[in-house]
Amino acid sequence: LRRVFSYVRKSRSDEAFLAATLAVVLLCSTLTKAMGLSDTLGAFVGGVLVAETDYRHLVESNIAPFRGLLLGLFFITVGFSLDLRFFASSWTIILPLLLGLLILKVSVVMFASWAFNVSGPSALQSGLLLAPGGEFAFVLFGLAERLSLISGLSSKLLVTTTVLSMALTPVLASVGAKVAARQRSSRGEENLAGLDKRAKADIAKIESDNFVVLCGWNTLTRTICDLLDAEGSKYIVLEDNQVTASRARDRGLPVYLADCARRETLQQFNVSGARLLVVTSMMRQVSDRQADCIRRFCPDLPMLVRAEDPGHKEQLQNRLGVVAVVPALVSFRFGGNVLKQLGYPHEEIESIIEEQRRKAVALRAADFQDGDTDLDTDDL
């Protein structure tokens, strides 16, 4: 598939690329249908195959305009499958099934998260997000009924339970986010500074892989983190403002209260072992101080520094031997340079940037409609 998509990509036509993607999915769906399996399963397999290529982010970007429409159609179909009369006559069976499903899935996800050293708040939040039934339940129940593995009544009970659990997703997500944020904020300053046992374990887990260190938490850093998350790269953010660091940690992000210009901080977070260090401060004086101190203590560490203007860029490169960038479109282009320094392919970087830019524009538009006019358009 990589060769096929590479050949189609040379045409530089989004329509051709989208057509190739749909052709792969439809072909897989037709093959599984011919084998006596579900065509939905084939579509899923086709999606997995596409996701394994280097063009997965570009595919996501191209199908973005249709995703909302298709999701809406899917949920309308799910809503029509709910028989209110059946629910009214069988609620004494359905509600215990619903409660059992939610408790079972929350418990399984939380135990699995703890087995992989995920923190308690994140484990609880993940459990509540994944607690509702999935869309493949409808496929499996329908197939089981056709094969006479379950009765029609049992299938209807299970489908109704799944639909109700999916309807509870926004409530469960909201509860999970609030409870997790409250638990994180109650951990204290030692955890925020990365000094307690739990924080040290989280940091050690990040440092076990090739990780990136970012100095300062702002709009630019958030964009870089989104790009790194899209690639599955580990990172640590060091922020010296307690309020800013605390708010970011409440959202479950690896942001720690620390001054990256101090030698003790660099030793505590093993900065010298990082794959790359990025200085994102918008203030020239702050970025100069941080870059100077880090270069003094870590002379061989690859660094990428945000420059204020071309003169500042030249000064940083000549004096410290770092890669300095003055991005025209600050967040995304700077973030693209971070991925470039980490060795990711150019095509993949461009597709990720386009995907994240669309998401950011949609979020900023929503914020503007809600009355938030502080949109930091410079950082787009």
C-alpha positions as CSV (number, residue, x, y, z in Angstrom):
1,L,0.0,0.0,0.0
2,R,2.9,2.4,0.7
3,R,3.9,2.2,-3.0
4,V,0.4,2.7,-4.2
5,F,-0.2,5.8,-2.0
6,S,3.3,7.1,-2.9
7,Y,2.4,6.8,-6.6
8,V,-1.0,8.5,-6.2
9,R,0.5,11.2,-4.1
10,K,2.8,12.2,-7.0
11,S,-0.3,13.4,-8.8
12,R,-0.7,16.1,-6.1
13,S,-4.5,15.6,-6.4
14,D,-6.4,15.4,-3.1
15,E,-9.3,13.9,-5.0
16,A,-7.2,11.0,-6.4
17,F,-5.7,10.4,-3.0
18,L,-9.2,10.2,-1.4
19,A,-10.4,7.9,-4.2
20,A,-7.5,5.6,-3.6
21,T,-8.3,5.5,0.1
22,L,-11.9,4.7,-0.5
23,A,-10.9,2.0,-3.1
24,V,-8.8,0.2,-0.5
25,V,-11.6,0.2,2.0
26,L,-14.3,-0.9,-0.5
27,L,-12.0,-3.6,-1.8
28,C,-11.4,-5.0,1.7
29,S,-15.1,-4.8,2.4
30,T,-16.0,-6.7,-0.8
31,L,-13.5,-9.4,-0.1
32,T,-14.7,-10.1,3.5
33,K,-18.3,-10.1,2.2
34,A,-17.4,-12.6,-0.4
35,M,-15.8,-14.8,2.3
36,G,-19.0,-14.8,4.2
37,L,-17.9,-12.3,6.8
38,S,-19.2,-8.9,7.7
39,D,-18.5,-6.1,5.2
40,T,-18.1,-3.8,8.2
41,L,-15.2,-6.0,9.3
42,G,-13.7,-5.6,5.9
43,A,-14.0,-1.8,6.1
44,F,-12.3,-1.9,9.5
45,V,-9.5,-4.0,8.1
46,G,-9.0,-1.6,5.2
47,G,-8.8,1.3,7.7
48,V,-6.2,-0.5,9.7
49,L,-4.1,-1.1,6.6
50,V,-4.3,2.5,5.6
51,A,-3.4,3.6,9.1
52,E,-0.2,1.5,8.9
53,T,1.1,3.6,6.0
54,D,3.2,6.8,6.3
55,Y,0.2,8.7,4.8
56,R,-2.3,8.1,7.7
57,H,-2.3,11.7,8.8
58,L,-2.9,12.9,5.2
59,V,-5.8,10.5,5.0
60,E,-7.3,11.8,8.2
61,S,-6.9,15.4,6.8
62,N,-8.6,14.5,3.5
63,I,-11.6,12.7,5.1
64,A,-12.1,15.4,7.8
65,P,-14.9,17.2,5.8
66,F,-16.9,13.9,5.6
67,R,-16.1,12.5,9.1
68,G,-18.7,14.7,10.9
69,L,-21.4,14.0,8.4
70,L,-20.8,10.2,8.5
71,L,-20.6,10.2,12.3
72,G,-23.9,12.1,12.4
73,L,-25.5,9.6,10.0
74,F,-24.1,6.7,12.1
75,F,-25.6,8.1,15.4
76,I,-28.9,8.8,13.7
77,T,-29.0,5.1,12.6
78,V,-28.1,4.1,16.2
79,G,-30.9,6.2,17.6
80,F,-33.4,4.6,15.2
81,S,-32.4,1.2,16.6
82,L,-33.7,2.2,20.0
83,D,-37.2,0.8,20.6
84,L,-38.7,3.0,23.4
85,R,-41.7,0.6,23.8
86,F,-39.3,-2.3,24.2
87,F,-37.3,-0.3,26.8
88,A,-40.4,0.6,28.7
89,S,-41.5,-3.1,28.9
90,S,-38.0,-4.5,29.7
91,W,-36.2,-1.7,31.7
92,T,-35.9,-4.0,34.7
93,I,-33.6,-6.2,32.7
94,I,-31.9,-3.5,30.6
95,L,-30.8,-1.1,33.4
96,P,-29.0,-3.9,35.4
97,L,-27.3,-4.9,32.1
98,L,-26.3,-1.3,31.5
99,L,-24.9,-0.9,35.0
100,G,-23.0,-4.2,34.8
101,L,-21.5,-3.3,31.4
102,L,-20.3,0.1,32.7
103,I,-18.8,-1.3,35.9
104,L,-17.1,-4.2,34.1
105,K,-15.5,-2.0,31.4
106,V,-14.4,0.6,33.9
107,S,-12.8,-2.0,36.1
108,V,-11.0,-3.8,33.2
109,V,-9.6,-0.6,31.7
110,M,-8.5,0.7,35.1
111,F,-6.7,-2.6,36.0
112,A,-5.1,-2.7,32.6
113,S,-4.0,0.9,33.0
114,W,-2.5,0.2,36.4
115,A,-0.7,-2.8,35.0
116,F,1.1,-0.4,32.5
117,N,1.9,2.1,35.3
118,V,-0.7,4.7,34.3
119,S,-1.5,7.1,37.1
120,G,-4.8,6.7,39.0
121,P,-6.6,9.8,37.7
122,S,-5.6,8.9,34.1
123,A,-6.7,5.3,34.6
124,L,-10.1,6.4,36.0
125,Q,-10.6,8.9,33.2
126,S,-9.7,6.3,30.6
127,G,-12.1,3.8,32.2
128,L,-15.0,6.2,32.1
129,L,-14.3,7.2,28.5
130,L,-14.1,3.6,27.3
131,A,-17.0,2.3,29.5
132,P,-19.8,2.6,26.8
133,G,-20.3,-0.1,24.3
134,G,-18.6,0.2,20.9
135,E,-20.1,0.3,17.4
136,F,-18.8,-3.2,16.6
137,A,-21.3,-4.5,19.2
138,F,-24.1,-4.0,16.6
139,V,-22.2,-6.0,14.0
140,L,-21.4,-8.8,16.4
141,F,-24.9,-9.0,17.8
142,G,-26.5,-9.0,14.3
143,L,-24.1,-11.7,13.1
144,A,-24.7,-13.8,16.2
145,E,-28.4,-13.6,15.7
146,R,-28.1,-14.6,12.0
147,L,-26.0,-17.6,13.0
148,S,-28.7,-18.5,15.7
149,L,-26.1,-18.1,18.5
150,I,-28.4,-15.8,20.4
151,S,-32.2,-15.3,20.2
152,G,-33.8,-12.2,18.7
153,L,-34.9,-11.1,22.1
154,S,-31.4,-11.4,23.5
155,S,-30.0,-9.4,20.6
156,K,-32.6,-6.7,21.1
157,L,-31.8,-6.5,24.8
158,L,-28.0,-6.2,24.1
159,V,-28.5,-3.6,21.3
160,T,-30.7,-1.5,23.5
161,T,-28.2,-1.7,26.4
162,T,-25.3,-0.7,24.0
163,V,-27.3,2.3,22.6
164,L,-28.1,3.6,26.1
165,S,-24.4,3.2,27.2
166,M,-23.3,5.2,24.1
167,A,-25.8,7.9,24.9
168,L,-24.1,8.3,28.3
169,T,-20.7,9.0,26.8
170,P,-20.7,12.8,27.2
171,V,-21.8,12.5,30.8
172,L,-19.2,9.9,31.7
173,A,-16.5,11.9,29.9
174,S,-17.4,15.1,31.8
175,V,-17.4,13.2,35.1
176,G,-14.1,11.5,34.4
177,A,-12.4,14.8,33.5
178,K,-13.7,16.6,36.6
179,V,-12.8,13.8,39.0
180,A,-9.4,13.3,37.4
181,A,-8.6,17.0,37.6
182,R,-9.6,17.2,41.2
183,Q,-7.4,14.2,42.1
184,R,-4.4,15.7,40.2
185,S,-4.8,19.1,41.9
186,S,-4.9,17.5,45.3
187,R,-1.4,15.8,44.9
188,G,0.5,18.9,46.2
189,E,3.5,20.9,45.2
190,E,6.0,18.0,45.4
191,N,4.2,16.1,42.7
192,L,3.9,19.2,40.6
193,A,7.7,19.7,40.9
194,G,8.3,16.1,40.0
195,L,9.7,15.3,43.5
196,D,7.3,12.7,44.9
197,K,7.3,8.9,44.2
198,R,4.4,9.0,41.8
199,A,5.9,11.9,39.7
200,K,9.3,10.3,39.7
201,A,7.8,7.0,38.3
202,D,6.0,9.0,35.6
203,I,9.2,10.8,34.6
204,A,11.2,7.6,34.6
205,K,8.7,6.0,32.2
206,I,9.0,9.0,29.8
207,E,12.8,9.0,30.0
208,S,13.0,5.3,29.3
209,D,12.3,6.2,25.6
210,N,13.7,8.8,23.3
211,F,12.1,11.9,24.8
212,V,11.9,15.6,24.0
213,V,12.2,18.4,26.6
214,L,10.2,21.6,26.1
215,C,11.0,24.7,28.1
216,G,7.9,26.8,28.8
217,W,4.2,26.2,28.5
218,N,2.4,28.4,26.0
219,T,0.4,28.3,22.8
220,L,3.4,27.2,20.8
221,T,4.2,24.4,23.3
222,R,0.7,23.1,23.1
223,T,0.9,22.9,19.3
224,I,4.3,21.1,19.5
225,C,2.8,18.6,22.0
226,D,-0.1,17.9,19.7
227,L,2.3,17.1,16.9
228,L,4.4,14.9,19.1
229,D,1.3,13.1,20.4
230,A,0.3,12.5,16.8
231,E,3.7,10.7,16.3
232,G,3.6,8.9,19.6
233,S,6.7,10.7,20.9
234,K,7.3,11.1,24.6
235,Y,8.0,14.5,26.1
236,I,8.4,16.5,29.3
237,V,7.5,20.2,29.7
238,L,9.3,22.4,32.2
239,E,7.4,25.5,33.3
240,D,8.5,27.9,36.1
241,N,5.1,29.5,36.6
242,Q,3.2,27.6,39.3
243,V,-0.3,28.6,38.2
244,T,0.4,27.8,34.5
245,A,2.1,24.4,35.4
246,S,-0.8,23.5,37.8
247,R,-3.5,24.1,35.2
248,A,-1.7,22.1,32.6
249,R,-1.1,19.2,35.0
250,D,-4.8,19.2,35.9
251,R,-5.4,18.3,32.3
252,G,-3.1,15.3,32.6
253,L,-0.2,16.7,30.7
254,P,3.4,16.0,31.6
255,V,4.1,19.6,32.7
256,Y,6.3,20.1,35.8
257,L,7.1,23.1,37.9
258,A,10.8,23.7,37.3
259,D,13.2,26.3,36.0
260,C,15.1,24.8,33.1
261,A,17.9,27.3,33.5
262,R,19.0,25.7,36.8
263,R,21.6,22.9,36.8
264,E,19.6,21.0,39.5
265,T,16.6,20.9,37.2
266,L,18.6,19.6,34.2
267,Q,20.0,16.8,36.4
268,Q,16.7,16.0,38.0
269,F,14.9,15.5,34.6
270,N,18.0,14.0,32.9
271,V,17.9,16.7,30.2
272,S,21.3,15.7,28.9
273,G,19.8,12.4,27.8
274,A,17.0,13.9,25.8
275,R,16.7,13.5,22.0
276,L,16.0,17.2,21.6
277,L,15.4,20.3,23.7
278,V,13.1,23.0,22.6
279,V,12.9,26.6,24.0
280,T,9.6,28.1,23.1
281,S,9.5,31.4,25.2
282,M,8.1,34.4,23.3
283,M,10.3,36.7,25.4
284,R,13.8,37.2,24.0
285,Q,15.4,37.8,27.4
286,V,14.0,34.6,28.8
287,S,14.8,32.4,25.8
288,D,18.4,33.8,25.8
289,R,18.9,33.0,29.5
290,Q,17.5,29.5,29.1
291,A,19.5,28.7,26.0
292,D,22.7,30.1,27.5
293,C,22.4,28.0,30.7
294,I,21.3,24.8,29.0
295,R,24.2,25.0,26.5
296,R,26.6,25.6,29.3
297,F,25.6,22.5,31.3
298,C,24.7,20.3,28.2
299,P,27.1,21.3,25.5
300,D,26.3,18.3,23.2
301,L,22.5,18.5,23.5
302,P,20.6,19.2,20.2
303,M,18.6,22.4,20.7
304,L,15.9,24.2,18.9
305,V,15.2,27.8,20.0
306,R,12.4,30.2,19.1
307,A,13.9,33.4,17.7
308,E,12.3,36.8,17.8
309,D,13.6,38.0,14.4
310,P,16.3,37.2,11.8
311,G,18.9,39.1,13.8
312,H,18.1,37.2,16.9
313,K,18.2,33.9,15.0
314,E,21.7,34.6,13.6
315,Q,23.0,35.6,17.0
316,L,21.7,32.4,18.6
317,Q,23.1,30.1,15.9
318,N,26.5,31.8,15.9
319,R,26.9,32.1,19.7
320,L,25.4,28.8,20.9
321,G,25.4,26.6,17.8
322,V,21.7,25.8,18.1
323,V,19.0,25.6,15.5
324,A,17.0,28.9,15.7
325,V,13.7,29.4,13.9
326,V,11.6,32.5,13.2
327,P,8.4,30.9,12.0
328,A,6.0,32.9,9.9
329,L,3.1,30.8,11.2
330,V,4.5,30.4,14.6
331,S,3.0,27.3,16.2
332,F,2.7,24.9,13.3
333,R,5.8,25.8,11.4
334,F,7.9,25.8,14.5
335,G,6.3,22.4,15.5
336,G,7.1,21.1,12.0
337,N,10.8,22.1,12.6
338,V,10.7,20.1,15.8
339,L,9.5,17.0,14.0
340,K,12.1,17.6,11.2
341,Q,14.9,17.7,13.9
342,L,13.6,14.4,15.2
343,G,13.9,12.8,11.7
344,Y,10.3,12.3,10.6
345,P,9.6,12.2,6.8
346,H,8.7,15.5,5.1
347,E,5.4,14.2,3.7
348,E,4.3,12.9,7.1
349,I,5.1,16.3,8.8
350,E,3.1,18.2,6.2
351,S,0.1,16.0,6.6
352,I,0.2,16.2,10.4
353,I,0.5,20.0,10.3
354,E,-2.5,20.3,8.0
355,E,-4.6,18.0,10.2
356,Q,-3.7,19.9,13.4
357,R,-4.2,23.3,11.7
358,R,-7.8,22.3,10.8
359,K,-8.5,21.2,14.3
360,A,-7.0,24.4,15.7
361,V,-9.0,26.6,13.4
362,A,-12.2,24.8,14.3
363,L,-11.5,25.2,18.0
364,R,-10.5,28.9,17.7
365,A,-13.7,29.5,15.8
366,A,-15.8,27.9,18.5
367,D,-14.0,29.9,21.2
368,F,-14.7,33.1,19.2
369,Q,-18.4,32.3,19.0
370,D,-18.4,31.7,22.7
371,G,-17.1,35.2,23.3
372,D,-13.4,34.4,23.7
373,T,-11.7,37.0,21.5
374,D,-8.2,36.3,22.8
375,L,-7.4,33.9,20.0
376,D,-3.6,34.4,19.6
377,T,-4.0,34.4,15.9
378,D,-0.2,35.1,15.7
379,D,0.4,31.6,16.9
380,L,-1.5,29.9,14.2
